Amino acid sequence: MFKPVALFIGLRYIRTRKKSQIISFVSIVSTLGITIGVLALIVVTSVINGSTSTMRDETLKAVPHASVSAGSGDWPGLRDALAARPGILGVAPYVEGESWLRFDGAAEFVQLRGVDPRHEAQVLQVRSPDLDAMLQALADTDNGIILGIRLANRLGIRLDEEVTLLSLPSLLNRKLDESMHFRVIGAADFGFYGNDNTVMVDLQAAQTLFGLDESGQDVRLRLRVDDILNAGPIAANALQTLPDPTLAAGRASTSWSETQASLFDALRLEKTMTGFMLLMIVVIGAVNIVSTLVMVVADKSADIAILRTMGASRGTIMSIFVTQGTTVGVLGTALGALTGVLVAQNLPQVLGWIETALNATLSPGDVYMISYLRAELQVEDVVLTCISALVVSFLATLYPAYRATRIQPAEVLRYE
C-alpha cells in the first residue's frame, strides 16, 4: 500500500530501538501525560455538568421555569391563553413576598408563596403524591400552610399546629394587628435552596396577608415548559403569539436562567477555569513531545542530511517530525478519551469502590461519602477536549520540526 514518505518515516521513528530507549521512554511519558490530562478533563467536566444539573433541578423545585407578570388585567384569561401555547405544559398563578413567621416563641423570616391549589400541581418540577395530597388539603382548609422540610424541623413544628404570619411591610410599619394565623397541613420538599425558608399558602390568603386588592395586582403566572434550557424564548414567544394581543399588553416574562443568573454564571465560570487548569496537564505532556523530538532530531541528524541530499524538501523533513509528534498526541488523546468516557459513564461504581477502599483502610465506614457524585457526559465537552489536546500536541511539534529543517547536510556529513 502506498504511503507518503513523510508519513512512512515519521511512523517508523516512533518504533522502539535499543539505542534510543531514552527517547522511547520520553515518548511513553508524553503519551501518558496527554492521556491523563484528557481523562481528567472529561471526568471532571462530566462531574461539574452533573452537579450543575442537580443544582438546577433543586433550584427549579422552588423557582418557576418562567413567569409572566399578570399586572391588573384579566389574569385568568391570560392563564388559559398561555396554557394553550406550544411548549407550555402548565400555568398557575402565584404571589410571593417576605413574611415573618412566629411559632412558640421562635420567629424567622420566610419566603411566602401564595398558590392556587387547583393549578399548582401542573407546574411542579417533580410530581409527588404527598405534595399532591397536601395541595388538595390546602384547597380544603381555611388558612392552611405547607412548610419547607428543614424549616419545620428547625422550629420543631408538627402537623396541625398553628403558626402566625405577618407580612414584611406590616412588620416594618409596626402593624402587628395585621398578622394571620395558619394551621400546618404538612412539610414538603421545596428543593435544596427552598427547604430552609419557603412556606406555601392559598392564593387568596396570601393576597389578604399582603394587602392586595381583588383586581389581581402583583399576581404572576408560573409557567412549566417542555424544554428547560429554552424556557425564556418559549415564554417570550408564547406572549408574542397570543390570539388576543390585548392580553399581552404590558406583560413581561422572565426565566429561571435570568432570576438565577449569578449562580449559574458562577458555575459556568468554575467549569471554564477548572478545564483551563486541567488543560495544563496536557500542555505538560506536550512539553515532553518537544523534548522527545529535539532528541530525535539530534539523533537523526545524519538521516536528515542524507534525505536532503536525495532531494527531500524542507517541507518533507518538517512533515516527518510533525507526523511523529502528532501521532504521540493522537494516541494519548484517543486513550484518554476512551478511558475518560468509560470512567464518566461508570463513575458511581468507580467512586463506590474508592469509597469502600478508603473507609476500609483509613477510617471507620461511611466517613468518606463520595459515591453520590453524579456525572453527566456531554458529547460537546468530549469533542472540545480532544480537539484542544490535538491542537496542543500539533503546536508542540512545530519548533523541533523547524529545527530539523535548518540542518545543513554538508556540515553533518563532513564527519560521517
C-alpha positions as CSV (number, residue, x, y, z in Angstrom):
1,M,0.0,0.0,0.0
2,F,1.3,3.4,-0.9
3,K,2.4,5.7,1.9
4,P,3.7,9.3,1.7
5,V,7.4,9.4,2.5
6,A,6.9,11.8,5.5
7,L,4.3,9.5,7.0
8,F,6.3,6.4,6.5
9,I,9.5,7.7,8.1
10,G,7.6,9.6,10.9
11,L,5.8,6.4,12.0
12,R,9.0,4.4,11.7
13,Y,10.8,6.8,14.1
14,I,8.2,6.0,16.7
15,R,9.2,2.4,17.0
16,T,11.4,1.3,19.9
17,R,15.0,0.8,19.1
18,K,17.7,-0.4,21.6
19,K,20.0,2.6,21.0
20,S,17.1,5.0,21.6
21,Q,15.5,3.7,24.8
22,I,15.6,7.1,26.5
23,I,13.8,8.7,23.6
24,S,11.2,5.9,23.6
25,F,10.7,6.3,27.4
26,V,10.2,10.1,27.0
27,S,7.6,9.3,24.2
28,I,5.7,7.0,26.5
29,V,5.7,9.6,29.3
30,S,4.4,12.2,26.8
31,T,1.6,9.8,25.7
32,L,0.7,9.1,29.3
33,G,0.7,12.8,30.2
34,I,-1.7,13.6,27.4
35,T,-3.8,10.5,28.3
36,I,-4.1,11.6,32.0
37,G,-4.9,15.2,31.0
38,V,-7.7,14.2,28.6
39,L,-9.0,11.6,31.1
40,A,-9.1,14.2,33.9
41,L,-10.7,16.8,31.7
42,I,-13.5,14.6,30.6
43,V,-14.3,13.1,34.0
44,V,-14.1,16.5,35.9
45,T,-16.2,18.3,33.3
46,S,-18.8,15.5,33.5
47,V,-18.9,15.8,37.3
48,I,-19.4,19.6,37.0
49,N,-22.2,19.0,34.5
50,G,-23.8,16.6,36.8
51,S,-23.5,18.9,39.8
52,T,-24.9,21.8,37.7
53,S,-27.9,19.7,36.6
54,T,-28.6,18.6,40.2
55,M,-28.4,22.2,41.4
56,R,-30.7,23.3,38.5
57,D,-33.2,20.6,39.4
58,E,-33.2,21.5,43.1
59,T,-33.5,25.2,42.2
60,L,-36.5,24.7,39.9
61,K,-38.4,23.0,42.8
62,A,-38.9,26.5,44.2
63,V,-38.2,28.7,41.2
64,P,-40.5,28.8,38.1
65,H,-39.2,27.7,34.7
66,A,-40.6,31.0,33.6
67,S,-43.0,33.6,34.9
68,V,-45.2,36.2,33.4
69,S,-46.4,39.4,35.1
70,A,-50.2,39.5,35.3
71,G,-50.5,43.2,36.2
72,S,-54.0,44.3,36.9
73,G,-55.8,42.7,34.0
74,D,-57.7,39.5,33.4
75,W,-55.0,37.1,34.5
76,P,-57.4,34.0,34.5
77,G,-57.9,34.7,30.8
78,L,-54.2,35.1,30.2
79,R,-53.5,31.9,32.1
80,D,-55.9,29.9,29.8
81,A,-54.4,31.5,26.7
82,L,-50.8,30.7,27.7
83,A,-51.7,27.2,28.7
84,A,-52.7,26.6,25.0
85,R,-49.4,27.8,23.5
86,P,-46.9,25.3,22.2
87,G,-44.1,24.2,24.6
88,I,-46.0,25.2,27.7
89,L,-47.1,22.2,29.9
90,G,-48.8,24.1,32.7
91,V,-49.6,27.6,34.0
92,A,-50.6,28.6,37.6
93,P,-51.0,31.9,39.4
94,Y,-48.9,32.9,42.4
95,V,-47.8,35.8,44.6
96,E,-44.6,35.9,46.6
97,G,-43.1,38.0,49.3
98,E,-41.2,38.2,52.5
99,S,-43.0,37.4,55.8
100,W,-42.3,37.0,59.4
101,L,-43.2,33.6,60.9
102,R,-43.7,33.0,64.6
103,F,-44.2,29.8,66.5
104,D,-43.9,29.0,70.2
105,G,-41.6,32.0,71.0
106,A,-39.4,31.5,67.9
107,A,-39.5,33.7,64.8
108,E,-37.9,33.6,61.4
109,F,-38.2,35.5,58.1
110,V,-39.6,33.3,55.4
111,Q,-40.4,33.4,51.7
112,L,-44.1,33.1,51.4
113,R,-45.7,31.8,48.2
114,G,-49.4,32.1,47.7
115,V,-50.7,29.5,45.1
116,D,-53.9,28.2,43.6
117,P,-54.0,24.6,44.7
118,R,-56.2,23.6,41.7
119,H,-53.5,24.6,39.2
120,E,-50.2,24.4,41.2
121,A,-49.8,20.7,40.5
122,Q,-49.5,21.5,36.8
123,V,-46.3,23.4,37.3
124,L,-44.4,21.3,39.8
125,Q,-40.9,20.4,38.7
126,V,-41.2,17.0,40.4
127,R,-44.5,15.4,40.9
128,S,-45.0,13.8,44.4
129,P,-48.1,12.0,45.7
130,D,-47.5,13.5,49.1
131,L,-47.3,17.1,47.8
132,D,-50.4,16.5,45.6
133,A,-52.3,15.4,48.7
134,M,-51.1,18.5,50.6
135,L,-52.2,20.7,47.8
136,Q,-55.6,19.2,48.0
137,A,-55.7,19.7,51.7
138,L,-54.6,23.3,51.2
139,A,-57.7,23.8,48.9
140,D,-60.0,22.3,51.5
141,T,-58.5,24.1,54.6
142,D,-59.1,27.7,55.6
143,N,-55.7,29.3,56.2
144,G,-53.7,26.2,55.8
145,I,-49.9,26.3,55.3
146,I,-47.2,24.0,53.9
147,L,-43.7,24.4,55.3
148,G,-40.3,23.6,53.9
149,I,-38.9,20.4,55.4
150,R,-35.9,21.9,57.1
151,L,-37.8,24.9,58.3
152,A,-40.4,22.7,60.0
153,N,-37.6,20.6,61.6
154,R,-35.6,23.5,62.7
155,L,-38.6,25.2,64.5
156,G,-40.0,21.9,65.7
157,I,-43.4,22.4,64.1
158,R,-45.7,19.4,63.8
159,L,-48.8,18.7,61.8
160,D,-52.0,20.6,62.8
161,E,-50.0,23.1,64.9
162,E,-50.7,26.8,64.5
163,V,-48.2,29.4,63.3
164,T,-48.5,33.2,62.9
165,L,-47.5,35.1,59.7
166,L,-47.0,38.8,59.3
167,S,-46.0,40.4,56.0
168,L,-42.7,42.3,56.0
169,P,-44.3,45.7,55.1
170,S,-46.7,45.3,58.1
171,L,-43.8,44.4,60.3
172,L,-41.8,47.4,59.2
173,N,-44.8,49.7,59.8
174,R,-45.5,48.1,63.2
175,K,-49.0,47.0,62.2
176,L,-48.9,43.8,64.3
177,D,-52.7,43.5,64.2
178,E,-52.4,42.5,60.5
179,S,-50.9,39.2,61.4
180,M,-52.8,36.0,60.4
181,H,-52.9,32.5,61.9
182,F,-52.3,29.4,59.8
183,R,-52.7,25.7,60.5
184,V,-49.9,23.4,59.4
185,I,-51.1,20.7,57.0
186,G,-47.7,19.3,56.1
187,A,-44.0,19.8,55.2
188,A,-42.8,19.5,51.6
189,D,-39.6,19.3,49.6
190,F,-39.1,22.7,48.0
191,G,-35.6,21.9,46.9
192,F,-32.2,22.3,48.4
193,Y,-32.4,26.1,48.3
194,G,-36.1,26.4,49.4
195,N,-36.5,24.0,52.3
196,D,-34.9,26.4,54.8
197,N,-37.2,29.4,54.4
198,T,-40.2,28.6,52.0
199,V,-43.8,28.3,53.0
200,M,-46.9,27.9,50.8
201,V,-50.4,29.1,51.5
202,D,-53.6,29.6,49.5
203,L,-53.5,32.5,46.9
204,Q,-56.4,34.4,48.5
205,A,-54.9,34.1,51.9
206,A,-51.6,35.5,50.6
207,Q,-53.4,38.4,48.9
208,T,-55.1,39.2,52.2
209,L,-51.9,39.0,54.2
210,F,-50.0,41.2,51.7
211,G,-53.0,43.6,51.5
212,L,-53.5,43.1,47.7
213,D,-56.8,44.1,46.2
214,E,-59.1,41.8,44.3
215,S,-58.0,43.0,40.9
216,G,-55.2,40.6,40.9
217,Q,-52.4,43.2,41.1
218,D,-48.9,41.6,41.8
219,V,-50.2,38.2,40.7
220,R,-47.7,36.4,38.4
221,L,-48.2,33.3,36.3
222,R,-45.8,30.5,36.8
223,L,-45.0,28.5,33.6
224,R,-43.8,25.0,33.2
225,V,-42.2,24.3,29.8
226,D,-41.1,21.2,28.0
227,D,-37.5,22.5,27.3
228,I,-36.0,23.9,30.5
229,L,-32.9,25.2,28.7
230,N,-35.0,27.3,26.4
231,A,-37.6,28.5,29.0
232,G,-37.0,32.2,28.3
233,P,-37.6,32.1,24.5
234,I,-40.6,29.8,24.9
235,A,-42.3,32.1,27.4
236,A,-41.5,35.2,25.2
237,N,-42.8,33.5,22.1
238,A,-45.9,32.4,23.9
239,L,-46.7,36.1,24.9
240,Q,-45.9,37.4,21.4
241,T,-48.2,34.8,19.6
242,L,-51.3,35.1,21.9
243,P,-54.5,35.1,19.8
244,D,-55.7,38.2,21.6
245,P,-52.9,40.8,21.6
246,T,-54.5,42.8,24.3
247,L,-53.8,40.0,26.8
248,A,-50.0,40.5,26.2
249,A,-50.1,44.3,26.5
250,G,-47.7,45.5,29.2
251,R,-46.7,41.9,30.2
252,A,-43.1,40.8,30.6
253,S,-41.7,37.3,31.0
254,T,-38.6,36.2,33.0
255,S,-37.0,32.7,33.1
256,W,-35.1,30.8,35.7
257,S,-31.8,31.5,33.8
258,E,-32.4,35.2,34.4
259,T,-33.5,35.1,38.0
260,Q,-30.7,32.7,39.0
261,A,-28.1,34.1,36.6
262,S,-25.5,34.8,39.2
263,L,-25.5,31.2,40.5
264,F,-25.3,29.5,37.1
265,D,-22.8,32.1,35.7
266,A,-20.6,31.2,38.6
267,L,-20.9,27.5,37.8
268,R,-20.1,28.1,34.2
269,L,-17.0,30.2,35.1
270,E,-16.0,27.4,37.5
271,K,-16.2,24.8,34.7
272,T,-14.2,27.0,32.4
273,M,-11.4,27.8,34.9
274,T,-11.3,24.1,36.0
275,G,-11.0,23.0,32.4
276,F,-8.3,25.5,31.7
277,M,-6.2,24.4,34.7
278,L,-6.6,20.7,33.8
279,L,-5.5,21.5,30.2
280,M,-2.2,22.3,31.8
281,I,-1.7,18.6,32.3
282,V,-2.0,18.2,28.5
283,V,0.4,21.1,28.0
284,I,3.0,19.3,30.2
285,G,2.6,16.2,28.1
286,A,3.1,18.3,25.0
287,V,6.3,19.8,26.5
288,N,7.6,16.2,26.7
289,I,6.8,15.9,23.0
290,V,9.1,18.9,22.4
291,S,11.8,17.2,24.4
292,T,11.4,13.9,22.5
293,L,11.5,15.5,19.1
294,V,14.5,17.6,20.0
295,M,16.4,14.5,21.0
296,V,15.2,12.6,17.8
297,V,16.3,15.5,15.6
298,A,19.8,15.4,17.2
299,D,19.9,11.6,16.9
300,K,18.7,11.5,13.3
301,S,20.7,14.4,12.0
302,A,22.7,12.1,9.6
303,D,19.5,10.6,8.3
304,I,18.1,14.1,7.8
305,A,21.2,15.1,5.9
306,I,21.0,12.1,3.6
307,L,17.3,12.7,2.9
308,R,18.2,16.3,2.0
309,T,20.9,15.2,-0.4
310,M,18.5,12.7,-2.0
311,G,16.1,15.6,-2.8
312,A,13.8,15.8,0.2
313,S,12.5,19.3,0.6
314,R,12.4,21.2,3.9
315,G,8.6,20.7,4.0
316,T,9.1,16.9,3.8
317,I,11.6,17.0,6.7
318,M,9.3,19.1,8.7
319,S,6.3,16.8,8.0
320,I,8.3,13.8,9.2
321,F,8.7,15.2,12.7
322,V,5.3,16.8,12.8
323,T,3.9,13.3,12.0
324,Q,5.9,11.7,14.7
325,G,4.9,14.1,17.4
326,T,1.3,14.4,16.3
327,T,1.0,10.6,16.4
328,V,2.0,10.6,20.1
329,G,-0.7,13.2,20.7
330,V,-3.3,11.3,18.8
331,L,-2.5,8.1,20.7
332,G,-2.6,9.9,24.1
333,T,-5.8,11.7,23.2
334,A,-7.6,8.5,22.0
335,L,-6.6,6.6,25.1
336,G,-7.6,9.5,27.4
337,A,-10.9,9.9,25.6
338,L,-11.8,6.2,25.8
339,T,-10.9,5.8,29.4
340,G,-12.5,9.2,30.3
341,V,-15.8,8.2,28.7
342,L,-15.7,4.8,30.4
343,V,-15.0,6.3,33.9
344,A,-17.6,9.1,33.5
345,Q,-20.3,6.6,32.5
346,N,-19.4,4.3,35.4
347,L,-18.5,6.9,37.9
348,P,-20.8,5.8,40.8
349,Q,-19.4,2.3,40.6
350,V,-15.8,3.6,40.5
351,L,-16.4,6.0,43.4
352,G,-18.2,3.3,45.3
353,W,-15.1,1.1,45.1
354,I,-12.8,4.0,46.1
355,E,-15.1,4.9,49.0
356,T,-15.1,1.3,50.2
357,A,-11.3,1.2,50.0
358,L,-10.8,4.5,51.8
359,N,-13.3,3.5,54.5
360,A,-11.7,0.2,55.0
361,T,-8.1,1.4,55.2
362,L,-8.2,5.0,56.6
363,S,-11.2,5.2,58.9
364,P,-14.4,3.7,60.0
365,G,-17.1,3.1,57.4
366,D,-19.3,5.8,55.9
367,V,-16.9,8.6,56.6
368,Y,-15.8,9.3,53.0
369,M,-19.1,9.7,51.2
370,I,-18.1,10.3,47.6
371,S,-20.2,7.8,45.7
372,Y,-23.2,10.1,45.5
373,L,-21.4,12.3,42.8
374,R,-23.4,12.4,39.6
375,A,-21.7,12.6,36.2
376,E,-23.3,13.9,33.1
377,L,-21.3,13.2,30.0
378,Q,-21.8,15.7,27.1
379,V,-20.6,15.0,23.6
380,E,-19.5,18.6,23.0
381,D,-17.2,18.5,26.1
382,V,-15.5,15.3,24.9
383,V,-15.1,16.8,21.3
384,L,-13.7,20.1,22.6
385,T,-11.3,18.3,25.0
386,C,-10.0,16.1,22.2
387,I,-9.6,19.0,19.7
388,S,-7.8,21.0,22.4
389,A,-5.4,18.1,23.1
390,L,-4.7,17.5,19.4
391,V,-4.1,21.2,18.8
392,V,-1.6,21.5,21.7
393,S,0.2,18.3,20.5
394,F,0.4,19.7,17.0
395,L,1.8,23.0,18.1
396,A,4.4,21.2,20.3
397,T,5.9,19.6,17.1
398,L,6.4,22.8,15.2
399,Y,9.6,24.1,16.8
400,P,11.6,20.8,16.8
401,A,10.4,20.1,13.2
402,Y,11.5,23.6,12.2
403,R,15.0,22.9,13.8
404,A,15.2,19.8,11.7
405,T,14.8,21.8,8.5
406,R,17.7,24.0,9.5
407,I,20.2,21.2,9.5
408,Q,22.9,21.7,6.8
409,P,23.7,18.4,5.1
410,A,27.3,19.4,4.3
411,E,28.1,20.2,7.9
412,V,26.7,16.9,9.2
413,L,28.1,14.6,6.5
414,R,31.5,16.1,6.6
415,Y,32.4,13.9,9.6
416,E,30.4,10.8,8.6
